[in-house]
């Protein structure tokens, strides 16, 4: 009987490949996870620090010392990070060399409420706590503000964030007890009465036109109140 040595060689080679793959996979699974490596994506201002994120990972993994790679529940670690009210999203994975990696995106504050409670409103209209690590330069929100009813304030704050003129000039959003919204502008003594958030774009355009005209005439300092509630006009009260 003639022996097919080529066939035998192929079987031996295939067996060797399977053995090496299984050995490498087992060695990779039992590899001890090292100290976390944290990467922040998006905004550069750190409201939550690398140390804070590392602590969350270590606490929720039972401590990383002598923890095999295969025992880590990465989904649970991601949920733990996203439970932090300053974190918007998180991705956790382990590299081949055993490094635990986390990509973290923080929430972005667009206004800061300063009433009986102090907190940020983020770019999705949600609550975000203040940070000990960094203070955002965003408009202040005062007056009567309910944490579970931020819709109108959020709409105005979002408009300010996306409009160059408002972003440069608005320093305060004030909401009265009957939900009337006022704005305070940088280096202006007058109060801008916005009213409700209906026709917001139109009201902002009216404000820009008034501001530009009064700046040219040098009369901005002559007013104590600018009312934008009326259609197609700006009603001003002089001092």
Secondary structure, 3 states (H helix, E strand, C coil): CCCCHHHHHHHHHHHHHHHHHHHHHHHHHCCECEEEEEEEECCCCCCCCHHHHHHHHHHHCCCCCCCEHHHCCHHHHHHHHHCCCCEEEEEEEECCCCEEEEEEEECCEEEEEECCCEEEEECCCCEECCCCCCCCCCEEEEECCECCECHHHHHHHHHHHHCHHHHHHEEEEEECCCCCEEEEECCCCCEEEEECCCCHHHHHHHHHHHHHHHHHHCCHHHEEEEECCCCCCCEEEEC
